[in-house]
Amino acid sequence: MKYLSTLLLFCALSTCVRAQTYVSVEKQDSVPRSQLTFLAGPYNVVNYKVRYRTIDTQGQPDTASGLLTIPYDRGLEFPLGAYMHGTVTNREAVPSRMGVTERTLVDLMASYGYVMVAPDYLGLGDNEGFHPYVHAASEASAGRDLLLAARQWLAEQKIPYNDQLFLTGYSQGGHAVQALHRDIQENPGDDDLTVTAATHLSGPYSISDVMRRAAFEEEPATLPGYIIYTYVSYDNVYGIYDNLGEVFKEPYLDVIEDFNMDVIDGTSFNNQLYQLLEDRDERLADMFQDSIRQQLEENDPDSRIIQALRDNDTYDWAPEAPTLLYYCTDDEQVPFENAILADSVMRINGSTTVMIESGGERSHTECVQPALLRTLGLFEGLASRSEVATATGRPVRQVSLSVSPNPVSVGGVVRVSGLTTGAYTYTLYDAAGRNVQRGTLPADGSLSVSARAVAGLHLLRINLPDGNFAVRKVMLR
């Protein structure tokens, strides 16, 4: 058997050639900020589908697809950003496809002034074959190569951007962004990519420990297909077994083979497995052959499947850039212990920039909005958008506002600086997107925070006279 880390070593020694060019860039749609959520930033955005060169799971040249989203304002140099998407149930539910719900999150971030990319990953979108689910190396290469392809096209089109880079991703995207972040930091190349800040959101970072143990929970699995997907994925990547019958029992095997052969999609896969488990009064672990179940329960270091799981853990390193691990305690899909473990190991490894925060007792779906708001709050505190000359030689002015003191006590007073004379209405939102208070700022820009507000991250939206608005994070304590 080949060692499972051979491919990573192979690429680290530069015998895997990184793709640095795009194949095609196709304009799709323009999205005015008014069509986004009430928390949209001040910029309209335009979307492009990008086909670009990357590598497959064996290090061979391949072509993949992804999304490039640009704030519609050529007067500023914007930071670059990457959004890594979550688990999808069919190959078309990816960011490069118009009408996909998760694509709205990319548009929303771009509306704040980030040139965003979002890879579809291998095996999804335009890329053929089986998707290597939660496979760290291909998630990282898909994201990094799309960033390089986007930079080349932006330079050719004379679309300005600066050298800042912000990374984020949710669910599977949390795993993918952690893999991408680690790759950029630990394997620097001649691409000059340096992470400014990153948020790893509700991701399965601990495949070999936390997620392995999740297969043995007594409670019925909400989405059993997601866990089984992982084992099918690694068998496809590493060629561990001669056939899936060595891993799974009947009657589950028939359903799993149908999914592996793309006969059924992820939704049907989950539904059929869930129904079989319920009809047979069994638990997810009962799908495995006894020998495989024993290897997983004992965490046998000589087991090929255990080696594959460990190969795809993403947390054992020390981030240098500000890095937020965000989770919710009632997450029924990704146990929050993933974030707790990642935080502990990163700190032990010497990271002084990692942060961990809980979104409270929210489900996996309910956790998305506060995680995104917290991401925007962190990024907006660090992002730089410098002015560049337009074709007429007149630079577009960027609104420069500051809020102090920040943090501020509940019931305290903050002052908004940088406003010219005029009347400015405002709205203060909490991390869940709820309207906490609204009103009009007095001439001195002071704002008395309601005593009924709750401590935590808030976003202050200030409406400007020209119809635009500015958003600043405010931390209440």
N, C-alpha and C positions, 0 to 999 in steps of 0.2 A: 504493500500500500504506500502511496505517496503521502508525505506529511501534508497536513491540511494547510500549513502556513507557506507552502512552496510558492504559491502564486503571489502572495504578498511580498515575500523575499525577492522573487523574480522581478516584480515591478519596482521594488525599492532599489534594486541594483541597476535600474534604468534600462533594462532590456525590454520593458513594456514601453512603447512610445505613446506619450500622451497626445491625444488629439488637441489641436489648437486652432482648428478652423471650422467654420460652419459650412454646411452643404447648401442650405437655402433658408431664406427668411421671408415669411409671407405675412403681410399685414392682414389682421382679422377684423377687429372692431375698435371703435373709440368709445370710451365710457365716461360720460360726464359725472362729476362727483355727486350730482343730484340723484343719480340712479343707484348709488351705493347706500350704505346704511347711514343713519343720522350721525355716526361718529367718523364719517369720511373726512379726509384732510382737504386742504385747499386746492388741490390740483386735479384737473381732468386727466385721464390716462388713455394710452393707446396700446393695444395688445398685438403681439406678433407670435406666430408659430415658427419655431426654429428647428430645423433638422441639422444635426451636428455629428461630427466624428467622435467616437469614444472607443472603449474596449469592452469585450464581453467578459464573462466570468473566467474564461481561460486565458485572458490577456490578448485575444486576437482582435484586430480592427473591426469595428461595428459602427452602425449609424443609429442614433436615437433621436427622440423628439422632446421638445419642452416649450415652455412659455417664456417670452420676454415682454415685460410690461414697463412702459416708460411714462413718467409724468410729463404732461404736455406743457412744457415751458422750457424753451431753449436758452433762457437767460441765466440759468443757474447750473453750476456743476453739482450734480446730485451724487450721493453715495450709492454704491452697489449693494444689493441685498439678494439673498437666496431663501426661498421658501421650499421646504421639503414636505411633500404631501403625505397624508395618512393612507391607511389601507383602503383599497378600492375593490369592488366586487366584480368589475368587468374592465377589460382593457381600454375602453373608451372613456371611462370616468376619471380622466386625468386633466391636469391644468391646461394642456394645449388645445383642449376641445372646448368650443364655445358652448355656453349654457351649463357647464358643470358647476355645481354649487361651491365647491372648495376653491375654484378659481377666483371667486369674489374676494376671498381673503388676500390673494395676491394683489388684486386691483386696489383693495382698501389700503394695503401697506404702501403701494406705489403712490396713492393719492396724498400721502404725507411727504412725498419727495424722496423716494428711493427708486432707483432703476433696478427692478426686480427680475430674477429668473426663477423658474420652477421646473425642474426636470420631471419627465414622466416616469423615469427609471427604465431599466431593461425589461423586455417582455411586456411592455405596456405602450399605449399610444402607437407610434409608427414602428416600434421595434418588435420583431417577430419572436416567437418562442415563448417558453414558460417564464413567468416573472420570478426572479430569484428573491423571494420575499425575505425581508429583514436580513439580507446578505450585505454585511457592512462594506466590503471592498467595492462592490458594484454600485452601491448607493453613493459612496464617496466619489468614485470616478465619474458617475453620471452627473453629479452636481458640479464637480470641479471643471469637467470638460465643457459643460454648458456655460459656466462663467467665462471661460477662456474664449469660447466661440462668440459669446455676446460681446465681449470686449473688442474682439477683432471687428465685428460688424459695426459697433458703435463708432469706433475710430474711423472706419471707412466712410460712414455717414456723417462724420463730424458732429456727432451728438456728444456733448460734454458729460463727463462723470469724474469724480475724484477718486482718491486711493483708499477711501474707507470701505469696509466690507462688513455687513451685518448678516447674520445667519439665524434662521429660526425654522422650526418644524414641529408638528403635533402628531402624537400617536406613533404610527410607523415612522412618520416624519421626524419625531423626536429621536428615534434610533438613528435615522438617516442623517440628521443634522449633527448629531454627536460624532458619527463616523466621518462626516465631511470636515467638521471642525478639527478633529484629531488629525486627519490626513493633511490638512493645510499646515497645521502647526508642526507636526512630527516629521513630515516629509517635504520640506521646503524645496522648491525647484526654481527654475529661472522665470517662473510666471509672476513673481513679486506679489502674490496674494498674501495678505496679512489680515487676520480677523480683528475687527475693531471691537465687536461684542457679539454675543450669541445667546439665544434662549433655547434650551432643550425642554420640550413641553410634553409631559405625560407619555414618555416613551419607554419601550421595553429594553432598557439598556443592559440588563442582566439576563441574557438568554439562558446561560448555563446554570443559573441558580434560581432567581426569583421566578422566571417564566417556566423553567423546568418543573419546579415544585407546584406551579399553578395547574399542571396537568393532573395532579393527584388530590385536588381539592374535593371534599365530600359534597359540596354544593354543586348543583347542576351548572355546567358552563353556559354562560349567556350566548357566546359565539364560539362553539367548539371548533368550527372550521378554521378560525384564525390560528389556533394552536397547532392543529394538524397540518395546516398550510406550511408552517415553519419546517416541520420534519420532511414533508414532500419536497420543499424548496431545497433543503440541504442535500437530500439524496440526488436531486437533479444536478446540483453544482459540483458535489464531491464524488459522485458515483459510488456511494457507500454500499449499496445492496444490489443484487442481481435483479430483484423485482420487489414491488411493494408488498407482496404477500409475505415476505420475510419480516415485515415490520407490523402489518395490521391484520386484524382478524376479520372474518366474515361475520355479519353482513356489511360491515362498514367498508371493507375493502372495495366492493363494487362501486360504491359512491366515490371513494377517494380516487380510484382509477379513472372514473368518469371526469372528475375535476382535473386530474393530472393530464388527461388527453384533451382538455378544453371542450368536453361534451356538455358540461354544465358550468354556469358561472358561479361566482362566490356566494351570491344570495341563495341560490338553490342548494349549493354545497352545505352551507350553514343550516338551512332549514331541514334538509334530509338527515344530516347527522343528529341534529337536535331531536328530531322526531324518533329516530331509531333508539337513541339513548333513553328517551322517555318511555317508549313502548316496551323496552327491555328492562327498564328500571336499573340502568347501569350508569356508570360514571365515565368521564372522558378517558381515564387510564385503562378502562376495560377494552378500548379499541386496539391496544397494542398486543402483539404477541408476547407471551410470558417472558421469553428471553430478553426482549427489548425493554419490557417493563422493569425487569430486574436491574438491567444496566442503568436505566434512568433513576430508579429509586435509590440505588447504591452509589450513584454518581461515579461509576467505574471509570478511572482515568485512562484505561486501555481501550475503552469502547470507542469505536469510530464515530458514533453519533454524538457521544459526549465531547469528543475532540472538535467536532463540527460546531456544536453549541458554543464551546469556549472560544473558538475562532471568531465568533460573531458578537461576543461581549464588546461593548464600546466605551466602558467607563474607567478603565485602569490606566489613567494618565493624569496630567496636571495642567488644566487650562491656564494660559497666561493672560488672555483677554478677559474682561468682565463676562461672566457666564452664569446665567440663571437657570436653575433646575426648578420647574414648576409642576405641581401635582395637585390632585384633589383626593380626599380621603375616601369618598364613596365611589371611586372609579371601579366599575365592574368589569372592564376590559383589560386594563393595564394596572396591575397592583402598584400602589404608591410606594411600596418598598423598593422599587427600582430606583426612584429618586433618592431615597434615604441612603441606600447603599452607594450609589454613585457619588453623592456628596461626601460621604465618609472617606471613601477610597481616594477621591481627588484631593481632599485635604491632607490625608496621610502622605500622599505623593508630593505634597509641598505647594499645592495651589493656594494662593491667597486672594484669588479673585472670584472664586466660585461662591454663589449665593443659592440658597434654597428657600422656597416659599410655598405655602399651601393656599389653594383657592377655597379651602373649607370642604364642607360635606356636600360635594357636588358629584354627579355622575360623570362618565367620560364625555358625553355630549355636552352637558351643562358646563363643563370645565373649559370649553373652547373659548368662549367670549372673555372671561376674566384673564385667561392666559394670554390672549392676543392683546388685550388692553395693557397688561403688565409689560408685555414685550414692547409695545409702542412707547410706554413710559420710559423704559430703560434706554431704548434706542434714541428717543428724542432728546434725552439729556446728553447724548454724546455726538449726535449727527452734526455734520458741518455742510453747509450749502453756500458755496462762494459764488459771487457774481461774475458773469462773463459778458463780453460785449455781444449785442445782437447784430444782425446784418446791417442795421442802421447806425450802429456804433453807440446806441443808447443802452446801458445796462438795465436790466429789470431789477427793481429794488426788492430786496427781501425784508420782510417784516422782522425786526429784532426786538423781541419782548423778553423780559425776565420777570420771575416771580420770587419774591423774598418776604420774610424768611421762608425757607423750604428745606426741611419739614416745618409745619406749623401746628400748633395745638388746636384741637377741636374747640370752637368758640373763639379762636384767636383772629388776628387781622393779618392779611397779606397785602402787599402792594405790587401792582403790575407796573413795571417801568418800561419806557420805550414808546408809549402812546402819544400821539399828537393830540392837540385840542379837539374835542368832539365828544359825542355821546356813544358809548360802547356798551352794548348789551352782552351778557355772558350767561353761560349755563355750566354748572359744576356736576359732573357725572362720577358715580362711584365705579369700582372695578367690575361690577356686574352690568354697567351701562344704564343704571337708574339715575334719573334726574334728582339730585340732592337739593339744589337750590338754583334760582336764576334771578336776574335783576339787571340793573344798569350801574356801571361803575361811576363813582363821583369823579370830579375833576382831578383829584390827587391819585386816582387809580387804586384806592384802598378797597378791600373787600373783607367784610366781616363773615367769617365762616360760621355757619349755623351750629348751635350747640347740640342740635339733634343729629348731626353727622356722626359717622362711625370712623374710627381710626383705620388707616390703610391708604392705598394708592387711589388717587382721583385724577380725572382729566378736566381741565378748565378750558372751555371753548369760548373764545372772544370774537364776536362778530365785528368785522372791519367795515369802514364806510364804503369801500369800493365793491362790496358784495362778497369779498373773500372772508376768511376767518383764520385765526391762529389757535393752536391747541398746545397747552403746556401741562406737564404733569405736576401735581401737587400731592405731597405726602402728608396726611394728617396723622397726628399722634396723640 
